[in-house]
Amino acid sequence: MNTVFQSYALFPHLTVAQNVAFGLQMLGRPAAEVKARTAQMLALVKLEAMASRRTSQLSGGQQQRVALARALAPQPKVLLLDEPLSALDLKLRKEMQIELKRLQLETGITFIFVTHDQEEALTMSDRIAVMSAGKIQQVGTAKEIYIHPRNRFVADFIGETNFLHGKAEAGALLLATGDRIEVPGLAAGGEATVIVRPEQLRLGPAGQGLKATVRTLVYFGTDTHCHLGLADGTEIVARLQSPATGEAGLAEGQEIGITFAPGAVQRVEE
């Protein structure tokens, strides 16, 4: 097993090539093998032209690649990456996510990638283990965990989620506002919490579905996040695809109705 540290932990007194060769030399590999393997790793991370530079002369993204090459050089069976992209700016982090996926596919080495960035976990993983207080809450593919979270923590941690609480009836949830939401399979009795993702909300004229008021519109370019208030003060968020112009024809203070995509509402355990 080998590790890519969050701080990279590169040796500042060594060149890029010497950093990459370090682990091989410590393992006592023959000089010819060290030279060939170092060249191979530098080519893999596209840093051949930087081989003779000091690491302090590199950008953050280039330093991250050196750390990767050094960790991959001894050909470990498992590579642990401890939040290796957290020090990079957003654009470079996106680029390195793609680069890491490429490296994993080319080397075939199992990557265990630690991150607090939910989007990063969803976009990079084959399997995700969501942890809380040292315990695994759920293991599955990104799609399984996002669509069918096992409990409230997983639902809240992975992606944005709306929580609605009320009284459980047969196949429905009765909210404090008096509105009923259909929840297939929900058994009657006691209190229950359901979730619905922001992109699964459907907004329409007042009088259709739940009554709500538009509180805030936040424009994100491709998406517009619409913060809504229910009659009892509960706030939920709808994510709408932004039109070419304007903000989906909505205005702050506007009364609207909320319905949900089929199968979007599901119960979660506390």
Residue frames as qw, qx, qy, qz and C-alpha x, y, z in Angstrom:
[[0.000, 0.889, 0.457, 0.000, 0.00, 0.00, 0.00],
 [0.411, 0.074, -0.016, 0.908, 1.15, 3.55, -0.64],
 [0.079, -0.780, -0.497, 0.371, -0.16, 7.00, 0.28],
 [0.250, 0.503, 0.182, 0.807, -0.68, 10.38, -1.36],
 [0.270, -0.427, -0.541, 0.673, -0.75, 12.86, 1.50],
 [0.099, 0.890, 0.441, -0.066, -3.07, 15.84, 1.71],
 [0.139, -0.911, 0.181, 0.345, -0.05, 18.16, 1.88],
 [0.743, 0.611, -0.274, -0.002, 1.78, 16.10, -0.81],
 [0.713, -0.605, 0.328, 0.133, 4.88, 15.91, 1.48],
 [0.780, 0.563, -0.090, 0.257, 7.33, 16.25, -1.41],
 [0.708, -0.401, 0.016, 0.582, 11.06, 16.54, -0.70],
 [0.202, 0.965, 0.049, -0.163, 12.01, 20.17, -1.47],
 [0.261, -0.725, 0.546, 0.330, 15.76, 19.42, -1.80],
 [0.509, 0.009, 0.802, 0.311, 15.16, 16.82, -4.54],
 [0.227, 0.182, -0.474, -0.831, 14.19, 17.25, -8.17],
 [0.777, 0.100, 0.012, -0.622, 10.93, 15.96, -9.57],
 [0.770, 0.274, -0.568, -0.102, 12.64, 12.84, -10.93],
 [0.242, 0.275, -0.791, 0.490, 14.44, 12.22, -7.63],
 [0.510, -0.098, 0.425, -0.741, 11.15, 12.51, -5.73],
 [0.859, 0.166, -0.177, -0.450, 9.53, 9.93, -8.00],
 [0.678, 0.331, -0.646, 0.116, 12.55, 7.59, -7.71],
 [0.217, -0.546, 0.588, -0.556, 12.78, 7.83, -3.92],
 [0.829, -0.177, 0.324, -0.420, 10.50, 4.92, -3.02],
 [0.919, 0.341, -0.196, 0.001, 12.11, 2.62, -5.57],
 [0.367, 0.599, -0.570, 0.426, 15.56, 3.44, -4.23],
 [0.443, -0.450, 0.546, -0.551, 14.45, 2.75, -0.65],
 [0.943, 0.025, 0.183, -0.276, 13.23, -0.65, -1.82],
 [0.481, -0.487, 0.660, 0.308, 16.69, -1.37, -3.23],
 [0.787, 0.541, 0.292, -0.047, 15.62, -1.72, -6.84],
 [0.682, 0.009, 0.320, 0.658, 18.41, -1.83, -9.46],
 [0.079, -0.517, 0.069, 0.850, 19.49, 1.56, -10.84],
 [0.037, -0.011, -0.693, -0.720, 18.37, 0.70, -14.37],
 [0.158, -0.538, -0.822, -0.099, 14.93, -0.29, -13.15],
 [0.165, -0.658, -0.378, 0.630, 14.66, 2.89, -11.07],
 [0.046, -0.344, 0.319, 0.882, 15.55, 5.04, -14.07],
 [0.119, -0.182, -0.793, -0.570, 13.13, 3.28, -16.41],
 [0.200, -0.597, -0.769, 0.112, 10.27, 3.22, -13.91],
 [0.138, -0.581, -0.210, 0.774, 10.77, 6.90, -13.04],
 [0.046, 0.174, -0.489, -0.854, 10.63, 7.85, -16.71],
 [0.172, -0.354, -0.861, -0.322, 7.49, 5.75, -17.13],
 [0.194, -0.650, -0.626, 0.386, 5.77, 7.44, -14.18],
 [0.076, -0.479, 0.035, 0.874, 6.71, 10.93, -15.35],
 [0.114, -0.031, -0.675, -0.729, 5.24, 10.12, -18.75],
 [0.180, -0.486, -0.855, -0.020, 2.09, 8.80, -17.10],
 [0.153, -0.771, -0.436, 0.438, 1.49, 12.09, -15.27],
 [0.450, 0.768, 0.239, 0.389, 2.76, 14.14, -18.22],
 [0.314, -0.933, 0.135, 0.114, 5.70, 15.75, -16.41],
 [0.875, 0.126, 0.104, 0.455, 8.67, 14.52, -18.47],
 [0.366, 0.705, -0.007, 0.607, 9.70, 18.10, -19.23],
 [0.371, -0.820, 0.154, -0.407, 9.77, 18.93, -15.50],
 [0.925, -0.126, -0.315, 0.172, 12.05, 16.05, -14.42],
 [0.608, 0.145, -0.303, 0.719, 15.03, 18.23, -13.46],
 [0.159, -0.647, 0.008, -0.746, 13.06, 20.97, -11.68],
 [0.053, 0.015, -0.751, 0.658, 12.72, 21.43, -7.96],
 [0.102, -0.559, -0.822, -0.044, 9.22, 20.84, -6.62],
 [0.108, -0.642, -0.318, 0.689, 9.07, 24.44, -5.36],
 [0.018, 0.293, -0.418, -0.860, 9.16, 25.55, -9.01],
 [0.087, -0.275, -0.879, -0.380, 5.93, 23.71, -9.81],
 [0.455, -0.310, -0.100, -0.829, 2.29, 24.73, -9.60],
 [0.566, -0.198, 0.598, -0.532, -0.08, 23.08, -7.14],
 [0.902, 0.267, 0.046, -0.335, -1.47, 20.77, -9.81],
 [0.628, 0.546, -0.545, 0.102, 2.01, 19.74, -10.93],
 [0.122, -0.450, 0.756, -0.460, 3.08, 19.04, -7.35],
 [0.775, -0.026, 0.401, -0.488, 0.02, 16.87, -6.93],
 [0.869, 0.415, -0.224, -0.151, 1.04, 14.88, -10.01],
 [0.307, 0.562, -0.712, 0.289, 4.55, 14.39, -8.63],
 [0.452, -0.282, 0.668, -0.520, 3.07, 13.03, -5.40],
 [0.891, 0.204, 0.151, -0.376, 0.92, 10.65, -7.43],
 [0.709, 0.542, -0.452, 0.017, 3.84, 9.49, -9.57],
 [0.023, 0.516, -0.757, 0.400, 5.99, 8.88, -6.47],
 [0.629, -0.130, 0.578, -0.503, 3.22, 6.84, -4.83],
 [0.890, 0.339, 0.050, -0.301, 2.51, 4.81, -8.00],
 [0.342, 0.691, -0.634, -0.062, 6.13, 4.07, -8.88],
 [0.189, -0.333, 0.904, -0.191, 6.55, 1.05, -6.54],
 [0.506, -0.070, -0.694, -0.508, 3.36, -0.45, -8.04],
 [0.271, -0.072, 0.737, -0.615, 1.32, -0.82, -4.85],
 [0.044, -0.346, -0.918, -0.186, -1.77, -3.00, -4.82],
 [0.149, -0.833, -0.533, 0.020, -3.72, -0.25, -3.06],
 [0.307, 0.270, -0.065, 0.910, -3.23, 3.51, -3.15],
 [0.230, -0.731, -0.559, 0.317, -4.66, 5.64, -0.32],
 [0.225, 0.445, 0.150, 0.854, -5.33, 9.27, -1.28],
 [0.277, -0.566, -0.573, 0.525, -5.96, 11.53, 1.70],
 [0.144, 0.908, 0.295, -0.259, -7.95, 14.51, 0.36],
 [0.616, -0.108, 0.313, 0.715, -5.25, 15.13, -2.29],
 [0.238, 0.531, 0.439, 0.685, -7.24, 17.79, -4.16],
 [0.276, -0.816, -0.469, 0.195, -8.35, 19.95, -1.24],
 [0.363, -0.586, 0.062, 0.722, -5.54, 22.51, -1.71],
 [0.277, 0.133, 0.578, 0.756, -6.37, 23.12, -5.39],
 [0.322, 0.256, 0.073, -0.908, -8.70, 25.76, -6.79],
 [0.708, 0.294, 0.464, -0.443, -12.04, 24.65, -8.22],
 [0.681, 0.622, -0.239, -0.303, -11.10, 24.53, -11.91],
 [0.242, 0.546, -0.801, 0.049, -7.85, 22.66, -11.29],
 [0.455, -0.126, 0.792, -0.387, -9.59, 20.28, -8.89],
 [0.793, 0.403, 0.212, -0.403, -12.09, 19.37, -11.63],
 [0.565, 0.643, -0.499, -0.133, -9.23, 18.75, -14.07],
 [0.007, 0.450, -0.864, 0.227, -7.37, 16.56, -11.57],
 [0.704, 0.038, 0.550, -0.448, -10.48, 14.52, -10.84],
 [0.826, 0.507, -0.081, -0.234, -10.52, 13.49, -14.51],
 [0.341, 0.656, -0.665, 0.104, -6.77, 12.89, -14.41],
 [0.363, -0.328, 0.793, -0.362, -7.07, 10.63, -11.38],
 [0.837, 0.235, 0.337, -0.362, -9.82, 8.60, -13.04],
 [0.693, 0.629, -0.340, -0.094, -7.56, 8.17, -16.09],
 [0.086, 0.587, -0.771, 0.233, -4.59, 7.10, -13.96],
 [0.608, -0.151, 0.670, -0.397, -6.69, 4.57, -12.05],
 [0.868, 0.394, 0.138, -0.269, -7.98, 3.02, -15.27],
 [0.563, 0.679, -0.469, 0.026, -4.51, 2.89, -16.84],
 [0.018, 0.513, -0.796, 0.322, -2.74, 1.41, -13.80],
 [0.712, -0.204, -0.625, -0.246, -5.54, -0.87, -12.57],
 [0.286, 0.046, -0.700, 0.653, -4.56, -0.08, -8.96],
 [0.327, -0.706, -0.627, -0.043, -7.32, 0.16, -6.36],
 [0.113, 0.387, -0.180, 0.897, -7.66, 3.77, -5.19],
 [0.347, -0.654, -0.632, 0.229, -9.13, 4.51, -1.75],
 [0.180, 0.443, 0.091, 0.873, -9.97, 8.20, -1.97],
 [0.260, -0.567, -0.600, 0.501, -10.82, 10.15, 1.20],
 [0.071, 0.316, 0.218, 0.921, -12.84, 13.32, 0.64],
 [0.081, 0.454, 0.614, -0.640, -15.34, 15.60, 2.37],
 [0.286, 0.319, -0.275, -0.861, -16.52, 16.90, -1.00],
 [0.655, 0.244, 0.643, -0.312, -19.78, 15.11, -1.79],
 [0.645, 0.690, -0.075, -0.318, -19.72, 16.02, -5.48],
 [0.155, 0.640, -0.748, -0.081, -16.17, 14.71, -5.73],
 [0.427, -0.125, 0.871, -0.206, -17.24, 11.42, -4.16],
 [0.701, 0.463, 0.420, -0.344, -20.16, 11.06, -6.57],
 [0.563, 0.755, -0.222, -0.251, -18.21, 11.89, -9.73],
 [0.160, 0.662, -0.732, -0.014, -15.04, 9.88, -9.05],
 [0.441, -0.291, 0.802, -0.277, -16.09, 6.69, -7.33],
 [0.458, -0.003, -0.817, -0.350, -17.02, 3.19, -8.39],
 [0.576, -0.521, -0.629, 0.031, -18.14, 2.50, -4.81],
 [0.083, -0.624, 0.240, -0.739, -18.69, 4.90, -1.92],
 [0.535, -0.384, -0.682, 0.319, -18.50, 4.25, 1.82],
 [0.178, -0.734, -0.024, -0.656, -20.23, 7.03, 3.76],
 [0.580, -0.150, -0.638, 0.484, -18.81, 7.28, 7.29],
 [0.292, -0.751, 0.008, -0.592, -19.90, 9.07, 10.46],
 [0.553, -0.657, 0.399, -0.321, -18.21, 8.94, 13.87],
 [0.137, -0.479, 0.866, 0.046, -15.92, 6.16, 12.66],
 [0.553, 0.186, 0.797, -0.157, -18.76, 3.91, 11.50],
 [0.010, -0.009, -0.698, -0.716, -19.78, 3.05, 7.95],
 [0.464, 0.291, 0.386, -0.743, -23.36, 4.19, 7.37],
 [0.799, 0.483, 0.271, -0.236, -23.79, 2.87, 3.82],
 [0.303, -0.382, 0.689, 0.537, -21.74, 1.31, 1.02],
 [0.627, 0.539, 0.562, -0.030, -22.84, 1.33, -2.60],
 [0.455, 0.353, 0.373, 0.727, -22.49, 2.92, -6.00],
 [0.032, -0.076, -0.084, 0.993, -22.91, 6.67, -6.32],
 [0.410, -0.227, -0.475, -0.744, -26.33, 6.19, -7.88],
 [0.567, -0.385, -0.727, 0.025, -27.51, 3.79, -5.15],
 [0.369, -0.330, -0.480, 0.725, -26.45, 6.10, -2.34],
 [0.069, 0.031, -0.076, -0.994, -27.87, 9.24, -3.95],
 [0.489, -0.211, -0.499, -0.684, -31.23, 7.75, -4.95],
 [0.786, -0.416, -0.414, -0.193, -31.74, 5.36, -2.02],
 [0.083, 0.537, -0.600, 0.588, -29.89, 6.69, 1.07],
 [0.504, -0.207, -0.826, 0.144, -30.14, 4.33, 4.02],
 [0.358, -0.643, -0.539, 0.410, -30.71, 6.96, 6.72],
 [0.031, 0.979, 0.193, -0.062, -31.01, 10.68, 7.37],
 [0.420, -0.697, 0.341, 0.470, -27.26, 11.22, 7.74],
 [0.504, 0.033, 0.659, 0.557, -26.47, 9.72, 4.33],
 [0.266, 0.757, 0.548, 0.236, -29.33, 11.61, 2.67],
 [0.135, -0.975, -0.066, 0.165, -28.16, 14.89, 4.20],
 [0.486, -0.596, 0.426, 0.476, -24.44, 14.35, 3.57],
 [0.397, 0.033, 0.706, 0.586, -24.58, 13.20, -0.05],
 [0.048, 0.440, 0.558, 0.701, -26.11, 15.89, -2.23],
 [0.242, -0.107, 0.223, -0.938, -28.76, 18.44, -1.33],
 [0.244, -0.330, -0.909, -0.072, -31.93, 17.09, 0.23],
 [0.401, -0.380, 0.023, -0.833, -35.29, 18.39, 1.42],
 [0.177, -0.129, -0.922, 0.318, -36.66, 16.83, 4.61],
 [0.487, -0.349, -0.177, -0.781, -40.37, 16.83, 5.41],
 [0.086, 0.001, -0.895, 0.437, -41.71, 15.60, 8.74],
 [0.552, -0.172, -0.090, -0.811, -45.24, 14.63, 9.63],
 [0.661, -0.099, 0.618, -0.414, -47.69, 11.94, 10.69],
 [0.039, 0.185, -0.904, -0.384, -47.49, 8.64, 8.86],
 [0.734, 0.220, 0.280, -0.578, -50.70, 7.45, 7.24],
 [0.758, 0.127, 0.623, 0.149, -51.24, 4.48, 4.94],
 [0.598, 0.424, 0.443, 0.515, -49.35, 5.44, 1.81],
 [0.139, 0.820, 0.140, 0.537, -49.11, 9.13, 2.71],
 [0.441, -0.164, -0.417, 0.777, -47.52, 11.68, 5.03],
 [0.130, -0.881, -0.420, -0.174, -49.70, 14.31, 6.73],
 [0.416, 0.285, -0.210, 0.837, -47.79, 17.57, 7.19],
 [0.159, -0.428, -0.521, 0.721, -48.38, 20.18, 9.88],
 [0.160, 0.161, -0.218, -0.949, -49.85, 22.40, 7.14],
 [0.670, 0.285, 0.458, -0.510, -52.62, 19.85, 6.61],
 [0.574, 0.548, -0.461, -0.397, -51.23, 18.82, 3.21],
 [0.888, -0.118, 0.444, -0.029, -50.88, 15.14, 2.34],
 [0.243, 0.652, -0.643, -0.320, -47.96, 13.79, 0.35],
 [0.974, 0.100, -0.075, -0.188, -48.21, 10.37, -1.27],
 [0.082, -0.625, 0.775, -0.045, -45.46, 8.01, -0.07],
 [0.853, 0.091, -0.414, -0.303, -45.98, 4.53, -1.57],
 [0.730, 0.037, -0.635, 0.250, -45.42, 1.78, 0.98],
 [0.014, -0.356, 0.495, -0.792, -45.55, 4.05, 4.04],
 [0.411, -0.394, -0.820, 0.057, -47.33, 2.32, 6.95],
 [0.322, -0.758, -0.162, -0.543, -49.74, 4.20, 9.18],
 [0.754, -0.595, -0.239, 0.140, -48.78, 5.10, 12.74],
 [0.630, -0.502, 0.018, 0.592, -46.37, 7.50, 14.44],
 [0.113, 0.893, -0.171, -0.401, -44.16, 10.23, 13.03],
 [0.824, 0.191, 0.367, 0.387, -42.11, 9.87, 9.87],
 [0.055, -0.754, 0.273, 0.596, -39.54, 11.80, 7.84],
 [0.778, 0.464, 0.377, 0.192, -39.38, 11.73, 4.07],
 [0.296, -0.520, 0.331, 0.729, -36.86, 13.17, 1.64],
 [0.631, 0.687, 0.347, 0.097, -37.08, 14.60, -1.85],
 [0.561, -0.132, 0.227, 0.785, -34.15, 15.90, -3.89],
 [0.091, 0.604, 0.066, -0.789, -34.34, 19.52, -5.16],
 [0.140, 0.250, -0.638, -0.715, -34.34, 18.47, -8.83],
 [0.070, -0.280, -0.949, -0.128, -37.40, 16.26, -8.19],
 [0.136, 0.562, 0.493, -0.650, -39.68, 19.17, -7.28],
 [0.204, 0.435, 0.614, 0.627, -42.13, 20.42, -9.89],
 [0.002, 0.383, 0.313, -0.869, -43.35, 24.00, -9.59],
 [0.058, 0.469, 0.709, 0.523, -46.69, 25.11, -10.97],
 [0.229, -0.543, -0.147, -0.795, -49.57, 27.50, -10.39],
 [0.219, -0.165, 0.650, -0.709, -50.87, 28.06, -6.85],
 [0.773, 0.042, 0.151, -0.615, -53.51, 25.51, -5.97],
 [0.872, 0.258, -0.409, -0.076, -51.63, 22.53, -7.40],
 [0.747, 0.030, -0.530, 0.400, -50.07, 20.33, -4.72],
 [0.502, -0.505, -0.384, 0.588, -48.38, 21.96, -1.72],
 [0.092, 0.962, 0.159, 0.205, -48.88, 25.68, -1.29],
 [0.689, -0.293, -0.029, 0.662, -45.59, 27.56, -1.09],
 [0.111, 0.985, 0.029, -0.127, -44.09, 31.03, -1.42],
 [0.737, 0.422, -0.110, 0.515, -40.94, 31.86, -3.37],
 [0.497, -0.808, -0.060, 0.309, -38.49, 33.35, -0.87],
 [0.173, -0.752, 0.449, 0.451, -35.19, 33.58, -2.76],
 [0.866, 0.494, 0.064, 0.040, -33.92, 32.83, -6.27],
 [0.412, -0.686, 0.489, 0.347, -30.22, 32.00, -6.60],
 [0.745, 0.637, -0.129, -0.151, -28.80, 31.85, -10.11],
 [0.672, -0.458, 0.525, 0.251, -25.96, 29.33, -10.68],
 [0.081, 0.447, -0.665, -0.593, -25.67, 29.57, -14.44],
 [0.290, -0.025, -0.881, -0.374, -26.95, 26.19, -15.61],
 [0.349, -0.493, -0.793, 0.077, -29.29, 25.94, -12.60],
 [0.215, -0.515, 0.115, -0.822, -31.46, 28.27, -10.56],
 [0.305, -0.213, -0.849, 0.375, -32.08, 27.33, -6.93],
 [0.358, -0.524, -0.245, -0.733, -35.51, 28.38, -5.76],
 [0.143, -0.032, -0.783, 0.604, -35.86, 28.62, -1.97],
 [0.433, -0.432, -0.501, -0.612, -39.48, 28.09, -1.00],
 [0.144, -0.134, 0.673, -0.713, -41.44, 28.49, 2.22],
 [0.296, -0.395, -0.844, -0.211, -44.39, 26.29, 3.17],
 [0.366, -0.712, -0.263, -0.538, -47.31, 27.60, 5.21],
 [0.764, -0.617, -0.166, 0.092, -45.80, 26.36, 8.50],
 [0.173, -0.915, 0.348, 0.105, -42.44, 28.04, 7.82],
 [0.818, -0.140, 0.479, 0.285, -40.63, 24.95, 6.55],
 [0.244, 0.774, -0.371, -0.452, -38.09, 25.86, 3.87],
 [0.824, 0.095, 0.519, 0.208, -37.40, 23.60, 0.91],
 [0.019, -0.623, 0.449, 0.640, -35.31, 24.09, -2.20],
 [0.806, 0.475, 0.351, -0.039, -36.13, 23.35, -5.84],
 [0.325, -0.445, 0.526, 0.648, -33.38, 23.12, -8.45],
 [0.629, 0.677, 0.323, -0.204, -34.56, 24.26, -11.87],
 [0.629, 0.137, 0.384, 0.662, -32.70, 24.27, -15.15],
 [0.016, -0.623, -0.047, 0.781, -32.06, 27.90, -16.04],
 [0.606, 0.691, 0.390, 0.044, -33.69, 29.10, -19.25],
 [0.598, 0.383, 0.141, 0.690, -31.75, 31.03, -21.86],
 [0.029, 0.438, -0.106, 0.893, -32.99, 34.26, -20.32],
 [0.561, -0.513, -0.004, -0.650, -34.61, 35.20, -17.04],
 [0.091, -0.267, 0.864, -0.416, -35.21, 33.00, -13.99],
 [0.063, -0.239, -0.966, -0.070, -37.92, 30.54, -15.02],
 [0.258, -0.526, -0.429, -0.688, -40.58, 33.28, -14.81],
 [0.566, -0.575, -0.553, 0.211, -40.59, 33.22, -11.01],
 [0.053, 0.677, -0.161, 0.716, -40.41, 36.16, -8.64],
 [0.244, -0.016, -0.735, 0.633, -39.72, 36.49, -4.93],
 [0.319, 0.132, 0.420, -0.840, -42.96, 36.57, -2.96],
 [0.556, 0.097, -0.508, -0.651, -44.87, 34.67, -5.65],
 [0.701, -0.098, 0.571, -0.416, -47.39, 32.02, -4.54],
 [0.462, 0.351, -0.724, -0.373, -46.88, 28.67, -6.28],
 [0.925, -0.165, 0.151, -0.308, -47.81, 25.00, -6.04],
 [0.025, -0.563, 0.825, 0.054, -45.38, 22.11, -5.56],
 [0.970, 0.050, 0.034, -0.235, -45.75, 18.59, -6.90],
 [0.428, -0.571, 0.685, 0.147, -43.16, 15.82, -7.03],
 [0.468, 0.393, -0.703, -0.364, -41.77, 13.56, -9.73],
 [0.923, -0.155, -0.200, -0.290, -43.09, 9.96, -9.52],
 [0.915, -0.110, -0.275, 0.272, -41.19, 7.95, -6.89],
 [0.311, 0.630, -0.294, 0.648, -39.23, 11.00, -5.73],
 [0.445, -0.601, 0.319, -0.582, -40.55, 11.00, -2.15],
 [0.780, -0.024, -0.622, 0.073, -39.21, 8.28, 0.13],
 [0.649, -0.745, 0.023, -0.153, -39.00, 7.64, 3.84],
 [0.512, 0.467, -0.587, 0.418, -35.65, 7.61, 5.63],
 [0.723, -0.508, -0.421, 0.203, -34.74, 6.34, 9.07],
 [0.185, -0.952, 0.159, -0.184, -33.45, 8.81, 11.62]]
